C-alpha cells in the first residue's frame, strides 16, 4: 500500500486556503497515523527515517519532526536516539460503561485472550474488599489473582475477592478456563447486574511490575470495581492493575447528572447510585 503524499511545501503559502485548512505537518501526521492504524508497521517495527519521510511527502525535516513529535506524544511511536523511529504496540481500547467478561471482550477484538492463575485460596477479606462488599472485618472470602493476556502480552493483573458465604465450593470450579461471571450466574444464580468503578493512575509495586512484564517506574492504571446483583447485593470486589502503555479507556459523557454519576462514581461512600434507567448492563 503506497500512501498518497500531501501537497509539497512549495504548494502551500501562508494565507492560502490550503494553509488555513490543514497545515502540512498535520497532513503528514494524519497519513502516518492512518498507516499505523492500518497495521503497515507492526509493534516495535522500524519505520522510515525522517529523511525518508521528508522525501516521501516532499517536505522539510522540520515538518516531519513536528508530525512525529505529535505521534510520539500520543504513544503511537517510539523515537530512540541514534536508532530511529519504531511503531508502538497498539493500545487496547476498553469501554468502562459495559460489564462483560475479559475473555468475551478480548475475543470480540480478536486479541487472543489468555489467563494465567497466580493464586487461589480461601482468605480473610482485605480492608478495601470488606469495605466495598459491606462485610465485617475479618470475613472469609475467596481470593484469586490472575494475569490476563491479550495478543500474547500481559494486559492486566487482576485480584478478585468474593464473599465465601455466597459461593460454597468455589475452589472446585474451573476458574482458569471458565468466565467468572458465567460461574457466578450458572452455578450460583448470581448474575451481575451493575457495578461501581474507580480509575486512577499508580506506580505498580515491583511484584506487580514483574507479573506484568513492565518497568516498575512506568505508570499503570488501577481499577477498583464492586459488582452487584439486581437486588443490590455486592458479590464481587476486583482490583486490577493495567499496563499504562497497553490500554485506553473510553467514556461517553452526557449533561444528565445520573449518567455522569455512573461514569464518575466509584467506591467513595459519598457516591450516589444512578437511577435504574442509567445502570450499566451486563453484555451477553
Order of alpha helices (4+ residues) and beta strands (2+ residues): alpha-alpha-alpha-alpha-beta-beta-beta-alpha-beta-alpha-beta-beta-alpha-beta-alpha-beta-beta-beta-alpha
